[in-house]
Amino acid sequence: MAVKFAGTMNAINRGLDTTKAPKGADMVEDWEAALADVDVAGSKGILRDLAALRKQLEKDAPDADRVHALLHRLGTATTKIADKADKSQDKLKALGEALTEAGEDSPDEEEDTEAAANPKRARKKA
C-alpha cells in the first residue's frame, strides 16, 4: 500500500492537472483494488466515488467540475476513516487532506432561495 500512497501523493504534489487522465484512472483502479476488502464504515461510499472518478477519467473529455467535487468528497471521506485504519493512519489523513484541497466542495444542488421564499405547497393555518 505504501507505493499507492507515494504515487498518489506525488501526483497531488506535482499538481493533478499535470497527471494524464489515463494514468489517473490507473491509480484510481489500484485504490479500488486495495479497498475492495476493507470493511470499515464509509469505505463503500469511497469505493462508489472512486468508481465515479475512474469513469470520469476514462472519458475523452472528463467533466472538471465533477472531478473536483469527487476529489473533495473522497478527501473528506478518507480523512474520516483514517482513525479507523489499522495501519497507515497518518498517511491516510495526509492523503485525505491533500485530496480535499485538490478538489472543490460542490454541493449536488444549489439552494434555490427564491423558491424557498415562495413555496408552492399551501401552508396550514393555525
C-alpha positions in Angstrom: 0.0 0.0 0.0 3.0 2.3 0.6 3.6 2.5 -3.2 0.0 3.6 -3.7 0.4 6.4 -1.1 3.6 7.5 -2.7 2.3 7.6 -6.2 -0.9 9.3 -5.3 0.8 11.9 -3.1 3.5 12.6 -5.8 0.7 13.2 -8.4 -1.1 15.6 -6.0 2.1 17.4 -5.1 3.0 17.8 -8.8 -0.5 19.0 -9.5 -3.3 16.7 -10.5 -3.9 18.8 -13.7 -0.4 17.6 -14.9 -1.4 14.0 -14.5 -2.8 12.4 -17.6 -6.3 11.1 -17.2 -5.5 7.5 -18.2 -2.7 7.5 -15.5 -5.2 8.9 -13.0 -7.7 6.2 -13.9 -5.0 3.5 -13.3 -4.2 5.0 -9.9 -7.9 5.0 -9.0 -8.2 1.4 -10.2 -5.3 0.5 -7.8 -7.1 2.2 -4.9 -10.3 0.4 -5.8 -8.5 -3.0 -5.6 -6.8 -2.0 -2.3 -10.1 -1.0 -0.7 -12.2 -3.9 -2.1 -11.8 -6.0 1.0 -11.8 -3.2 3.6 -14.8 -3.4 5.9 -14.9 0.0 7.6 -17.8 2.3 7.9 -17.5 4.8 5.0 -15.4 2.5 2.7 -18.4 1.6 0.4 -19.0 5.3 -0.2 -15.4 5.8 -1.0 -15.5 2.9 -3.5 -18.6 4.4 -5.2 -16.9 7.8 -5.5 -13.7 6.1 -6.8 -15.7 4.3 -9.5 -17.3 7.6 -10.5 -13.9 9.3 -10.6 -12.4 6.5 -12.7 -15.4 6.7 -15.1 -14.8 10.4 -15.5 -11.1 10.0 -16.1 -11.8 7.3 -18.7 -13.9 9.7 -20.8 -12.4 11.6 -23.7 -13.4 14.9 -22.0 -13.8 14.5 -18.2 -16.1 16.9 -16.5 -13.6 19.0 -14.5 -16.3 20.2 -12.0 -17.4 16.7 -11.4 -13.8 15.5 -10.9 -13.1 18.3 -8.4 -16.3 17.5 -6.5 -15.4 13.8 -6.3 -11.8 14.6 -5.2 -13.2 16.8 -2.4 -15.7 14.1 -1.3 -13.0 11.5 -1.4 -10.7 13.6 0.6 -13.3 14.3 3.3 -14.3 10.6 3.5 -10.7 9.4 3.6 -9.9 11.7 6.4 -12.9 10.5 8.4 -12.0 6.8 8.1 -8.2 7.3 8.8 -8.7 6.9 12.5 -10.4 3.5 11.9 -7.5 2.1 9.9 -5.3 -0.5 11.5 -2.2 1.0 9.9 -1.2 4.0 7.9 -3.4 6.4 9.8 -1.1 9.3 9.3 -0.7 8.6 5.6 -4.4 8.3 5.1 -5.0 11.6 6.9 -2.4 13.3 4.8 -3.9 11.8 1.6 -7.4 12.9 2.7 -6.3 16.4 3.4 -4.4 16.6 0.0 -7.5 15.3 -1.9 -9.8 17.7 -0.1 -7.5 20.6 -1.1 -7.2 19.4 -4.7 -10.9 19.2 -5.1 -13.7 21.7 -4.5 -16.7 21.4 -2.3 -19.6 21.3 -4.8 -23.0 20.5 -3.3 -25.1 18.4 -5.7 -27.6 21.1 -6.0 -27.5 24.8 -5.2 -30.2 26.2 -2.9 -32.9 28.0 -4.8 -33.6 30.9 -2.3 -36.3 32.3 -4.5 -38.3 29.0 -4.5 -37.7 28.6 -0.7 -39.2 32.1 -0.1 -42.3 31.2 -2.2 -43.1 27.6 -1.6 -45.9 26.1 -3.8 -47.3 23.9 -1.2 -50.0 25.5 0.9 -49.2 26.4 4.4 -51.6 25.2 7.1 -53.2 27.9 9.1 -53.1 27.6 12.8 
